[in-house]
């Protein structure tokens, strides 16, 4: 099969990442030491057929979003990520755009928290990565719903139980955060489009944006209504990564509670359901 430098690099990097490193269940005999194309497809949110065509040199001009997703899924460092963009004929995102690269160090932190529901969001509150337990707890997002502000203002898609007060507090937080992010990254096209669409779709977002409301994320206790296990009341903490404004969201349970027991059970049955 014909290949390109891009295809050869993708194949080599795919072989370097084991299923265990990626939080996947290996299972069965494997012909490759690393990720299968189907597994990379699952991690990157890109069709396996497109990955095959990229590796075989039959797909041309991949978008920056696809290259960024592949860089995250393949756990590339900054230098490797820039090389991947060059091989794709693209310029790596500049300093005026929202950082969407997850560093190897952040990946290693998540590797050590596999018994904790953890997700990584960028500064626009778009989910970049979630471990299997987070997805089993919160649900799998796709498309615009990967963005927390879109869910809060437009689709109202969530398993989190909200009162009127808690929902308004969340919306105030997200509007305030997006305003700060917009000031930091005014050249980011995806952020500009998100803010434009939120203004079009949500009168409340317009009101909060114009009001100049300012608030910071605080630790909170949330109740998640899981479709199988019922309600889990958990502490939600958001950790900020210095330098690139990534947010690591983690859910933990108070020891000895029913929610802790349910979370432990979910770590077994939920992950198996996700990867099966």
QUIDA-V360611 format. One record per pair of residues at least 4 apart in sequence whose ideal C-beta (glycine too) atoms are under 7 Angstrom apart, sorted by the first residue. I is the first residue (numbers start at 1). J is the second residue. D is the distance in whole Angstrom. If there is no record, write none. Layout:
i: <I & I>
j: <J & J>
d: <D & D>
//
This chain:
i: <1 & 2 & 2 & 3 & 3 & 3 & 3 & 3 & 4 & 5 & 5 & 6 & 6 & 6 & 6 & 7 & 7 & 7 & 7 & 7 & 8 & 9 & 9 & 9 & 10 & 10 & 10 & 10 & 11 & 11 & 12 & 13 & 13 & 14 & 14 & 14 & 14 & 15 & 15 & 15 & 16 & 17 & 17 & 17 & 17 & 17 & 17 & 18 & 19 & 19 & 19 & 19 & 19 & 20 & 21 & 22 & 22 & 22 & 23 & 23 & 23 & 24 & 24 & 25 & 26 & 32 & 35 & 35 & 37 & 37 & 37 & 37 & 38 & 38 & 39 & 40 & 40 & 40 & 41 & 41 & 41 & 41 & 43 & 44 & 44 & 44 & 45 & 46 & 46 & 46 & 46 & 48 & 49 & 50 & 50 & 51 & 52 & 53 & 53 & 54 & 54 & 61 & 62 & 62 & 62 & 64 & 64 & 64 & 65 & 66 & 67 & 67 & 67 & 67 & 67 & 68 & 68 & 69 & 70 & 70 & 71 & 71 & 71 & 71 & 72 & 72 & 72 & 72 & 75 & 75 & 76 & 76 & 76 & 77 & 77 & 78 & 78 & 79 & 80 & 81 & 81 & 81 & 82 & 82 & 83 & 84 & 85 & 85 & 85 & 93 & 96 & 96 & 96 & 96 & 97 & 97 & 97 & 98 & 98 & 98 & 98 & 98 & 98 & 98 & 99 & 99 & 99 & 99 & 100 & 100 & 102 & 102 & 102 & 102 & 102 & 102 & 104 & 105 & 106 & 106 & 106 & 106 & 107 & 108 & 109 & 110 & 110 & 113 & 113 & 114 & 114 & 115 & 116 & 116 & 116 & 117 & 117 & 117 & 117 & 117 & 117 & 118 & 118 & 118 & 118 & 118 & 119 & 119 & 119 & 119 & 119 & 120 & 120 & 120 & 120 & 121 & 121 & 121 & 121 & 121 & 121 & 121 & 122 & 122 & 122 & 123 & 123 & 123 & 124 & 124 & 124 & 124 & 124 & 125 & 125 & 125 & 125 & 125 & 126 & 126 & 127 & 127 & 130 & 130 & 132 & 132 & 132 & 132 & 133 & 133 & 133 & 133 & 133 & 134 & 135 & 135 & 135 & 136 & 136 & 136 & 136 & 136 & 137 & 137 & 137 & 137 & 137 & 138 & 138 & 139 & 141 & 141 & 142 & 144 & 145 & 145 & 145 & 145 & 147 & 147 & 148 & 148 & 149 & 149 & 149 & 149 & 150 & 150 & 151 & 151 & 151 & 151 & 152 & 152 & 152 & 153 & 153 & 153 & 153 & 153 & 153 & 154 & 154 & 159 & 159 & 159 & 160 & 160 & 161 & 161 & 162 & 162 & 163 & 164 & 165 & 166 & 167 & 168 & 169 & 170 & 171 & 171 & 171 & 172 & 172 & 172 & 172 & 173 & 173 & 173 & 174 & 175 & 175 & 175 & 175 & 175 & 176 & 176 & 176 & 176 & 177 & 178 & 178 & 179 & 179 & 180 & 181 & 181 & 182 & 182 & 182 & 185 & 188 & 189 & 190 & 191 & 192 & 193 & 194 & 195 & 196 & 197 & 198 & 198 & 199 & 199 & 202 & 203 & 204 & 205 & 206 & 207 & 208 & 217 & 219 & 219 & 220 & 221 & 221 & 222 & 222 & 223 & 223 & 224 & 224 & 224 & 225 & 226 & 226 & 229 & 229 & 229 & 232 & 232 & 232 & 233 & 234 & 234 & 234 & 234 & 235 & 236 & 236 & 237 & 238 & 238 & 239 & 240 & 240 & 241 & 241 & 253 & 253 & 253 & 253 & 254 & 255 & 256 & 258 & 259 & 260 & 261 & 262 & 263 & 265 & 266 & 267 & 268 & 269 & 270 & 271 & 272>
j: <56 & 56 & 57 & 7 & 8 & 55 & 56 & 57 & 57 & 9 & 87 & 10 & 54 & 87 & 88 & 11 & 54 & 55 & 56 & 57 & 12 & 13 & 84 & 87 & 14 & 54 & 55 & 70 & 15 & 55 & 16 & 74 & 76 & 34 & 35 & 40 & 74 & 32 & 33 & 34 & 34 & 21 & 22 & 34 & 35 & 74 & 75 & 34 & 24 & 25 & 26 & 35 & 39 & 26 & 111 & 35 & 39 & 43 & 114 & 131 & 132 & 39 & 275 & 275 & 30 & 36 & 39 & 40 & 41 & 48 & 51 & 52 & 42 & 48 & 43 & 44 & 51 & 73 & 46 & 47 & 48 & 51 & 73 & 69 & 70 & 73 & 69 & 50 & 51 & 66 & 69 & 52 & 53 & 54 & 59 & 55 & 56 & 58 & 59 & 59 & 62 & 89 & 66 & 67 & 88 & 68 & 90 & 93 & 69 & 70 & 71 & 84 & 85 & 88 & 90 & 72 & 100 & 73 & 74 & 84 & 76 & 81 & 84 & 101 & 101 & 102 & 128 & 129 & 104 & 107 & 80 & 81 & 84 & 81 & 104 & 82 & 101 & 83 & 84 & 85 & 92 & 101 & 86 & 92 & 87 & 88 & 90 & 91 & 92 & 97 & 185 & 186 & 187 & 188 & 185 & 187 & 188 & 122 & 123 & 124 & 181 & 185 & 188 & 191 & 122 & 244 & 245 & 246 & 122 & 128 & 106 & 107 & 120 & 128 & 129 & 246 & 108 & 109 & 110 & 120 & 241 & 246 & 111 & 112 & 113 & 118 & 131 & 118 & 250 & 131 & 133 & 267 & 133 & 250 & 252 & 131 & 133 & 134 & 137 & 250 & 251 & 131 & 134 & 248 & 249 & 250 & 127 & 129 & 130 & 134 & 249 & 128 & 129 & 246 & 248 & 125 & 126 & 127 & 128 & 148 & 247 & 249 & 126 & 128 & 246 & 181 & 185 & 245 & 147 & 178 & 181 & 191 & 194 & 147 & 148 & 149 & 174 & 177 & 146 & 147 & 141 & 146 & 134 & 135 & 136 & 271 & 274 & 275 & 137 & 266 & 267 & 270 & 271 & 138 & 139 & 140 & 274 & 266 & 270 & 271 & 273 & 274 & 224 & 226 & 251 & 266 & 270 & 159 & 224 & 159 & 145 & 146 & 146 & 150 & 150 & 151 & 155 & 157 & 151 & 194 & 152 & 174 & 153 & 174 & 178 & 198 & 154 & 155 & 155 & 156 & 157 & 158 & 170 & 171 & 174 & 171 & 198 & 201 & 202 & 204 & 205 & 201 & 202 & 224 & 225 & 226 & 222 & 224 & 223 & 225 & 166 & 167 & 167 & 168 & 169 & 170 & 171 & 172 & 173 & 174 & 175 & 204 & 208 & 176 & 208 & 213 & 215 & 177 & 215 & 217 & 178 & 179 & 205 & 208 & 209 & 213 & 180 & 213 & 214 & 215 & 181 & 182 & 195 & 183 & 209 & 184 & 185 & 191 & 186 & 191 & 195 & 191 & 192 & 193 & 194 & 195 & 196 & 197 & 198 & 199 & 200 & 201 & 202 & 205 & 205 & 206 & 206 & 207 & 208 & 209 & 210 & 211 & 213 & 238 & 235 & 237 & 236 & 233 & 235 & 234 & 236 & 231 & 233 & 231 & 232 & 234 & 231 & 230 & 232 & 262 & 265 & 266 & 259 & 262 & 263 & 259 & 251 & 252 & 253 & 259 & 252 & 249 & 251 & 250 & 247 & 249 & 248 & 245 & 247 & 246 & 248 & 257 & 259 & 260 & 263 & 260 & 260 & 260 & 262 & 263 & 264 & 265 & 266 & 267 & 269 & 270 & 271 & 272 & 273 & 274 & 275 & 276>
d: <5 & 6 & 5 & 4 & 6 & 7 & 6 & 5 & 4 & 6 & 5 & 6 & 7 & 4 & 6 & 6 & 6 & 4 & 6 & 5 & 6 & 6 & 7 & 6 & 6 & 6 & 5 & 7 & 7 & 5 & 7 & 4 & 7 & 5 & 5 & 6 & 7 & 6 & 6 & 4 & 6 & 5 & 6 & 5 & 5 & 6 & 6 & 6 & 4 & 7 & 4 & 7 & 6 & 7 & 7 & 6 & 7 & 6 & 7 & 5 & 6 & 6 & 6 & 5 & 7 & 6 & 4 & 5 & 6 & 5 & 5 & 6 & 7 & 5 & 6 & 6 & 6 & 6 & 6 & 6 & 4 & 6 & 4 & 4 & 5 & 4 & 6 & 5 & 6 & 6 & 6 & 6 & 7 & 6 & 6 & 6 & 6 & 4 & 4 & 5 & 6 & 7 & 4 & 6 & 5 & 6 & 6 & 7 & 6 & 6 & 6 & 6 & 6 & 5 & 6 & 7 & 5 & 6 & 6 & 7 & 5 & 4 & 6 & 6 & 7 & 5 & 6 & 6 & 6 & 5 & 4 & 5 & 6 & 7 & 5 & 6 & 7 & 6 & 6 & 7 & 7 & 6 & 7 & 5 & 6 & 6 & 5 & 7 & 4 & 4 & 6 & 7 & 3 & 7 & 6 & 6 & 4 & 5 & 5 & 6 & 7 & 5 & 5 & 6 & 7 & 4 & 6 & 7 & 5 & 6 & 5 & 6 & 6 & 6 & 6 & 7 & 6 & 7 & 7 & 7 & 6 & 7 & 6 & 7 & 7 & 6 & 6 & 5 & 7 & 6 & 7 & 6 & 7 & 6 & 6 & 7 & 5 & 4 & 5 & 7 & 4 & 5 & 6 & 6 & 7 & 5 & 6 & 7 & 4 & 5 & 5 & 5 & 5 & 6 & 6 & 5 & 6 & 6 & 7 & 7 & 4 & 6 & 5 & 6 & 6 & 4 & 7 & 4 & 7 & 7 & 6 & 5 & 6 & 6 & 4 & 5 & 6 & 7 & 5 & 5 & 6 & 5 & 4 & 5 & 6 & 4 & 5 & 6 & 6 & 7 & 6 & 6 & 6 & 6 & 7 & 5 & 6 & 6 & 3 & 6 & 7 & 5 & 6 & 7 & 6 & 6 & 7 & 6 & 7 & 6 & 5 & 5 & 7 & 5 & 6 & 5 & 6 & 5 & 7 & 6 & 6 & 6 & 6 & 4 & 6 & 6 & 5 & 6 & 5 & 7 & 5 & 6 & 6 & 5 & 6 & 6 & 6 & 7 & 4 & 6 & 5 & 5 & 6 & 5 & 5 & 7 & 5 & 6 & 4 & 6 & 5 & 4 & 7 & 6 & 6 & 6 & 6 & 6 & 6 & 6 & 6 & 6 & 6 & 6 & 6 & 5 & 5 & 6 & 5 & 6 & 6 & 7 & 6 & 4 & 6 & 6 & 7 & 5 & 5 & 5 & 6 & 6 & 6 & 7 & 7 & 7 & 6 & 6 & 6 & 6 & 6 & 6 & 6 & 6 & 6 & 6 & 6 & 6 & 6 & 6 & 7 & 6 & 5 & 4 & 6 & 5 & 7 & 6 & 6 & 6 & 6 & 6 & 5 & 5 & 7 & 5 & 5 & 6 & 6 & 6 & 5 & 5 & 5 & 7 & 5 & 7 & 5 & 6 & 6 & 5 & 6 & 6 & 4 & 5 & 6 & 5 & 4 & 6 & 5 & 6 & 5 & 7 & 6 & 5 & 5 & 5 & 4 & 7 & 6 & 4 & 7 & 6 & 5 & 4 & 5 & 6 & 6 & 6 & 6 & 6 & 7 & 6 & 6 & 7 & 6 & 4 & 6 & 7 & 6 & 6 & 6 & 6>
//
